[in-house]
Amino acid sequence: MNRLMPILFLAGISSLPLARADDTTTPPLTGEDYLSECHDDSDSDDYAAVLQDCSDALQAGGLDTAETFMAYLYRGMAHHSRNEDDAAVADITEAMAADPDHKDTDFAHFERGAAYSDSKQYEKALADFDAAIKLKPAEAAYYAMRGNSSFDLGRNAEALTDLSKAISFDPKDTGAFSSRSVVYLMQGDYADTIADAKQVLQLDADDVSARTEMGESYYFLGRYPEALAQFDAQLAKSPKDDYAMIWRFLTTQRAGQDGAKTFATGMDGVDHASWTYVLGQLYLGKATREQVVIAAAGAAGTDAVVQKQVLCQAKSFMAEFYRNSGQAAAAMPLFKDSLQLCEANSIGRIVAQRGLAAPKKPKKG
């Protein structure tokens, strides 16, 4: 970005020739000039430049309240895009303080709510989304984000209401359909999950999760050929999708098929340092439960919450493998461990609850 650079006059300045009468100098940039550049940078997603230009605009001064609002808002949005959520919240709060009645205050609440949500402050996020909806009650995105925050808080009924509202305002909102399909899946409404996932694929054939969600739903419904078709379709789009490989193998078990060869070939393309690769080796008889747990714990790092999430997945997937193999004695302790580790809205918890409720042998044919 070009900047007006100060001219440093040295001791010999008096010996320099005088400027001619027709010489011109470039006036210094004003706060409005910097704000205009900040706006252009925001449109081009040049977040570093946004931070610099908006800061220069605020430092240069001369902005009215509406311009000050925009300078803080643009800078806050840039911070959010860089995952600097605390800084984003601070700047957007400053924006609203500068001009509480700005025409874009609803959007500022939405952006601050998104920053709160990304930093897992879901109650604060809900308060901002509530404020945004009050100011602009027909904006689909505001309902969708409020629905997502409600889901993160385990308030699934409220999430469904808001996501359905978002879809009613924008029937082409792929994200709202995708989010609602997940809520349905967590509630065990598998037919509704499938319907929403199909709608997602109609709107975006390259969606990365809809086919797997349909496959999981068909698996839980006991419709194994349809589950396999979805996992195959997902792997055709994403050949290194380790979760799709794992679900496909579990499905072949339940269907009484031998999926080991296809599974082994797919796993060869997975990062051998990942815990899912070690899990795959367990499925193939080349690793132990202890090795899977060690790999999962290592992948999770030191964050206790992340460790619980990863161990939830690892233990529920191991338990389901043993269950499908008819090894109830090995499966049951792992299901119980999973139930203690898994969050309410997680696939691992669904697998554990189903495994503990009615252990079954895989179907043949």
C-alpha positions as CSV (number, residue, x, y, z in Angstrom):
1,M,0.0,0.0,0.0
2,N,1.5,3.4,-1.0
3,R,2.1,5.8,1.8
4,L,3.0,9.4,1.9
5,M,6.6,9.2,3.3
6,P,7.9,12.1,5.3
7,I,10.9,14.0,3.7
8,L,13.8,14.2,6.1
9,F,15.7,17.5,5.6
10,L,19.3,17.3,6.5
11,A,21.6,20.0,7.8
12,G,22.4,21.2,4.2
13,I,18.8,22.1,3.4
14,S,19.6,25.8,2.9
15,S,21.9,24.9,0.0
16,L,19.0,23.2,-1.9
17,P,17.5,25.2,-4.8
18,L,14.2,26.9,-4.1
19,A,11.1,25.2,-5.5
20,R,9.7,26.8,-8.6
21,A,6.3,28.5,-8.4
22,D,4.6,25.7,-10.3
23,D,5.9,22.8,-8.1
24,T,3.1,21.0,-6.2
25,T,3.1,18.9,-3.0
26,T,0.8,16.0,-2.2
27,P,-1.4,16.8,0.8
28,P,-1.4,14.4,3.7
29,L,-4.1,11.7,3.7
30,T,-7.1,12.4,5.9
31,G,-9.1,10.1,8.1
32,E,-11.7,9.9,5.3
33,D,-9.0,8.9,2.8
34,Y,-7.7,6.1,5.0
35,L,-11.3,5.0,5.6
36,S,-11.9,4.8,1.9
37,E,-8.8,2.6,1.5
38,C,-9.9,0.5,4.4
39,H,-13.3,-0.1,2.7
40,D,-11.6,-1.1,-0.5
41,D,-9.3,-3.5,1.4
42,S,-12.3,-5.0,3.1
43,D,-13.9,-5.7,-0.2
44,S,-10.7,-7.5,-1.4
45,D,-10.3,-9.5,1.8
46,D,-6.9,-8.0,2.5
47,Y,-7.2,-8.2,6.2
48,A,-3.8,-6.9,7.1
49,A,-4.3,-3.8,5.0
50,V,-7.8,-3.3,6.6
51,L,-6.2,-3.3,10.0
52,Q,-3.6,-0.8,9.0
53,D,-5.9,1.5,7.1
54,C,-8.7,1.6,9.6
55,S,-6.2,2.2,12.4
56,D,-4.7,5.1,10.3
57,A,-8.2,6.5,9.8
58,L,-8.9,6.5,13.5
59,Q,-5.5,8.0,14.3
60,A,-5.8,10.7,11.6
61,G,-9.1,11.8,13.1
62,G,-11.6,14.1,11.5
63,L,-14.2,11.3,11.2
64,D,-17.8,11.9,12.1
65,T,-19.7,9.3,14.2
66,A,-20.9,7.3,11.3
67,E,-17.4,7.1,9.8
68,T,-15.9,6.2,13.2
69,F,-18.5,3.4,13.4
70,M,-17.4,2.0,10.0
71,A,-13.7,2.2,10.8
72,Y,-14.1,0.2,14.0
73,L,-16.6,-2.2,12.3
74,Y,-14.3,-2.9,9.4
75,R,-11.3,-3.4,11.7
76,G,-13.3,-5.7,14.0
77,M,-14.5,-7.8,11.0
78,A,-10.8,-8.1,9.9
79,H,-9.8,-9.3,13.3
80,H,-12.6,-11.8,13.3
81,S,-11.5,-13.1,9.9
82,R,-8.0,-13.6,11.4
83,N,-9.5,-15.5,14.3
84,E,-8.6,-12.7,16.7
85,D,-12.0,-12.8,18.3
86,D,-11.3,-10.8,21.5
87,A,-10.0,-7.9,19.4
88,A,-13.0,-8.3,17.1
89,V,-15.4,-8.0,20.0
90,A,-13.6,-5.0,21.4
91,D,-13.6,-3.1,18.1
92,I,-17.3,-3.8,17.2
93,T,-18.2,-2.7,20.7
94,E,-16.4,0.5,20.1
95,A,-18.2,0.9,16.8
96,M,-21.6,0.7,18.5
97,A,-20.6,3.1,21.2
98,A,-19.5,5.6,18.6
99,D,-22.8,5.6,16.8
100,P,-25.5,3.5,18.6
101,D,-28.2,4.5,16.0
102,H,-26.1,3.7,12.9
103,K,-28.2,2.1,10.1
104,D,-25.9,-1.0,10.3
105,T,-26.2,-1.6,14.0
106,D,-28.0,-4.9,13.4
107,F,-25.1,-6.1,11.3
108,A,-22.6,-5.0,14.0
109,H,-24.6,-7.1,16.5
110,F,-24.5,-10.1,14.1
111,E,-20.7,-9.8,13.6
112,R,-20.0,-9.5,17.3
113,G,-22.3,-12.4,17.9
114,A,-20.3,-14.5,15.4
115,A,-17.1,-13.5,17.2
116,Y,-18.6,-14.5,20.5
117,S,-19.7,-17.8,19.0
118,D,-16.3,-18.6,17.6
119,S,-14.8,-18.0,21.0
120,K,-17.5,-20.4,22.5
121,Q,-19.2,-17.6,24.4
122,Y,-22.6,-18.8,23.2
123,E,-24.8,-16.9,25.7
124,K,-23.3,-13.6,24.7
125,A,-23.6,-14.7,21.0
126,L,-27.3,-15.3,21.6
127,A,-27.8,-11.9,23.1
128,D,-26.3,-10.2,20.0
129,F,-28.3,-12.3,17.6
130,D,-31.4,-11.5,19.5
131,A,-30.5,-7.8,19.2
132,A,-29.8,-8.2,15.4
133,I,-33.2,-9.9,14.8
134,K,-35.0,-7.3,16.8
135,L,-33.6,-4.6,14.5
136,K,-34.0,-6.6,11.3
137,P,-36.6,-9.4,11.8
138,A,-36.5,-10.8,8.3
139,E,-32.8,-11.5,7.9
140,A,-32.3,-15.3,7.3
141,A,-28.6,-15.3,8.4
142,Y,-29.4,-13.9,11.8
143,Y,-31.8,-16.7,12.6
144,A,-29.4,-19.3,11.2
145,M,-26.6,-18.1,13.5
146,R,-28.8,-17.9,16.5
147,G,-29.9,-21.4,15.8
148,N,-26.3,-22.6,15.6
149,S,-25.6,-21.0,19.0
150,S,-28.7,-22.6,20.5
151,F,-27.5,-26.0,19.2
152,D,-24.1,-25.4,20.7
153,L,-25.8,-24.8,24.1
154,G,-27.8,-28.1,23.7
155,R,-31.1,-26.2,23.1
156,N,-32.1,-28.3,20.0
157,A,-35.7,-27.4,19.9
158,E,-34.8,-23.7,19.8
159,A,-32.2,-24.4,17.2
160,L,-34.7,-26.2,14.9
161,T,-37.2,-23.3,15.2
162,D,-34.6,-20.7,14.2
163,L,-33.0,-22.8,11.4
164,S,-36.5,-23.5,10.0
165,K,-37.2,-19.7,10.2
166,A,-34.0,-19.0,8.3
167,I,-35.0,-21.5,5.6
168,S,-38.4,-19.9,5.3
169,F,-36.8,-16.5,4.6
170,D,-34.2,-18.0,2.3
171,P,-35.0,-21.4,0.8
172,K,-31.6,-21.5,-0.9
173,D,-29.7,-21.2,2.4
174,T,-27.4,-24.2,2.1
175,G,-25.9,-23.6,5.5
176,A,-29.2,-23.5,7.3
177,F,-30.3,-26.8,5.7
178,S,-26.9,-28.3,6.6
179,S,-27.1,-27.1,10.2
180,R,-30.7,-28.4,10.6
181,S,-29.7,-31.8,9.2
182,V,-27.1,-32.1,12.0
183,V,-29.7,-31.1,14.6
184,Y,-32.1,-33.8,13.3
185,L,-29.3,-36.3,13.3
186,M,-28.4,-35.6,16.9
187,Q,-32.1,-36.0,17.8
188,G,-32.4,-39.3,16.0
189,D,-34.7,-37.9,13.4
190,Y,-32.9,-39.8,10.6
191,A,-35.5,-39.4,7.9
192,D,-35.5,-35.6,8.4
193,T,-31.7,-35.7,8.3
194,I,-31.7,-37.5,5.0
195,A,-34.3,-35.0,3.5
196,D,-32.3,-32.0,4.5
197,A,-29.0,-33.5,3.4
198,K,-30.5,-34.2,0.0
199,Q,-31.6,-30.6,-0.2
200,V,-28.0,-29.5,0.7
201,L,-26.7,-31.5,-2.2
202,Q,-29.2,-30.1,-4.6
203,L,-28.0,-26.6,-3.7
204,D,-24.3,-27.5,-3.5
205,A,-23.2,-30.8,-5.1
206,D,-19.7,-30.4,-3.6
207,D,-20.8,-30.2,0.0
208,V,-18.3,-32.1,2.2
209,S,-20.6,-33.5,4.9
210,A,-24.1,-34.2,3.5
211,R,-23.3,-37.6,2.0
212,T,-21.7,-38.8,5.3
213,E,-24.7,-37.6,7.3
214,M,-27.0,-39.5,5.0
215,G,-24.8,-42.6,5.3
216,E,-24.8,-42.4,9.1
217,S,-28.6,-42.0,9.1
218,Y,-29.1,-45.0,6.8
219,Y,-26.7,-46.9,9.1
220,F,-28.7,-46.1,12.2
221,L,-31.9,-47.0,10.3
222,G,-30.4,-50.4,9.4
223,R,-30.6,-49.6,5.6
224,Y,-27.0,-50.7,4.9
225,P,-27.0,-50.8,1.1
226,E,-28.1,-47.2,1.0
227,A,-25.6,-46.3,3.7
228,L,-22.8,-47.9,1.6
229,A,-23.9,-46.0,-1.5
230,Q,-23.6,-42.7,0.4
231,F,-20.2,-43.5,1.8
232,D,-19.0,-44.6,-1.6
233,A,-20.3,-41.4,-3.1
234,Q,-18.4,-39.4,-0.5
235,L,-15.2,-41.3,-1.0
236,A,-15.5,-40.8,-4.8
237,K,-15.5,-37.0,-4.1
238,S,-13.0,-37.1,-1.3
239,P,-10.8,-40.3,-1.5
240,K,-8.9,-39.5,1.7
241,D,-11.9,-38.9,3.9
242,D,-10.9,-41.2,6.8
243,Y,-14.3,-40.9,8.6
244,A,-16.1,-42.0,5.5
245,M,-13.7,-45.0,5.3
246,I,-14.4,-45.9,8.9
247,W,-18.2,-45.6,8.5
248,R,-18.0,-47.6,5.3
249,F,-16.1,-50.4,7.0
250,L,-18.5,-50.5,10.0
251,T,-21.4,-50.7,7.5
252,T,-19.9,-53.7,5.7
253,Q,-19.6,-55.4,9.0
254,R,-23.3,-54.8,9.8
255,A,-24.3,-55.9,6.3
256,G,-22.2,-59.1,6.7
257,Q,-19.8,-58.2,3.9
258,D,-16.0,-58.4,3.8
259,G,-14.9,-54.8,3.4
260,A,-11.3,-55.3,4.6
261,K,-9.5,-55.1,1.3
262,T,-11.2,-51.9,0.2
263,F,-10.7,-50.5,3.6
264,A,-7.0,-51.4,3.8
265,T,-6.4,-49.8,0.4
266,G,-8.1,-46.6,1.4
267,M,-6.3,-46.4,4.8
268,D,-2.9,-46.6,3.0
269,G,-3.7,-43.1,1.7
270,V,-4.4,-41.7,5.2
271,D,-1.8,-39.9,7.2
272,H,0.0,-42.7,9.1
273,A,0.6,-40.5,12.1
274,S,-3.2,-39.8,12.6
275,W,-5.2,-41.6,15.2
276,T,-7.7,-42.7,12.6
277,Y,-5.0,-44.6,10.8
278,V,-4.2,-46.5,14.0
279,L,-7.9,-47.1,14.5
280,G,-8.0,-48.5,10.9
281,Q,-5.1,-50.8,11.8
282,L,-7.1,-52.1,14.8
283,Y,-10.0,-52.9,12.4
284,L,-7.5,-54.8,10.3
285,G,-6.0,-56.7,13.2
286,K,-2.7,-54.8,13.2
287,A,-3.0,-52.6,16.3
288,T,-4.3,-52.8,19.8
289,R,-6.9,-50.8,21.7
290,E,-4.1,-49.3,23.8
291,Q,-2.3,-48.0,20.7
292,V,-5.5,-46.3,19.5
293,V,-6.1,-44.6,22.8
294,I,-2.4,-43.4,22.9
295,A,-2.6,-42.1,19.3
296,A,-6.0,-40.3,20.0
297,A,-4.7,-38.7,23.2
298,G,-1.5,-37.6,21.4
299,A,-3.5,-36.1,18.5
300,A,-5.7,-34.1,20.9
301,G,-2.8,-32.3,22.6
302,T,-3.1,-30.8,26.1
303,D,-6.6,-29.3,25.8
304,A,-8.8,-31.3,28.1
305,V,-12.0,-30.5,26.1
306,V,-10.4,-31.6,22.8
307,Q,-9.0,-34.7,24.5
308,K,-12.5,-35.8,25.6
309,Q,-13.9,-35.2,22.1
310,V,-11.2,-37.2,20.4
311,L,-11.3,-40.1,22.9
312,C,-15.1,-40.1,22.6
313,Q,-14.8,-40.7,18.9
314,A,-12.0,-43.3,19.2
315,K,-13.7,-45.3,21.9
316,S,-17.1,-45.2,20.3
317,F,-15.7,-46.4,17.0
318,M,-13.7,-49.2,18.7
319,A,-16.8,-50.2,20.6
320,E,-18.9,-50.3,17.4
321,F,-16.3,-52.4,15.7
322,Y,-16.3,-55.0,18.5
323,R,-20.1,-54.9,18.7
324,N,-20.4,-55.6,15.0
325,S,-17.9,-58.4,15.4
326,G,-20.1,-60.0,18.1
327,Q,-17.5,-59.2,20.9
328,A,-19.9,-57.7,23.4
329,A,-17.5,-58.2,26.3
330,A,-15.0,-55.9,24.6
331,A,-17.6,-53.5,23.3
332,M,-19.6,-52.7,26.5
333,P,-16.8,-51.1,28.6
334,L,-15.8,-48.9,25.7
335,F,-19.4,-47.8,25.1
336,K,-19.7,-46.9,28.8
337,D,-16.4,-44.9,28.6
338,S,-17.7,-43.1,25.5
339,L,-20.9,-42.2,27.3
340,Q,-18.9,-40.4,29.9
341,L,-16.6,-38.7,27.4
342,C,-19.0,-37.7,24.6
343,E,-20.9,-34.4,24.6
344,A,-24.7,-34.4,24.2
345,N,-24.7,-33.4,20.6
346,S,-22.1,-35.8,19.1
347,I,-22.1,-38.9,16.9
348,G,-20.0,-40.7,19.5
349,R,-22.8,-40.3,22.0
350,I,-25.4,-41.7,19.6
351,V,-23.2,-44.7,18.9
352,A,-22.6,-45.3,22.6
353,Q,-26.3,-45.0,23.5
354,R,-27.4,-47.3,20.8
355,G,-24.7,-49.8,21.7
356,L,-25.7,-49.9,25.4
357,A,-29.4,-50.0,24.7
358,A,-29.5,-53.0,22.5
359,P,-26.3,-54.8,21.5
360,K,-26.9,-56.7,18.2
361,K,-24.9,-59.0,16.0
362,P,-24.4,-57.8,12.4
363,K,-27.1,-58.7,9.9
364,K,-26.2,-61.3,7.2
365,G,-26.8,-60.9,3.5
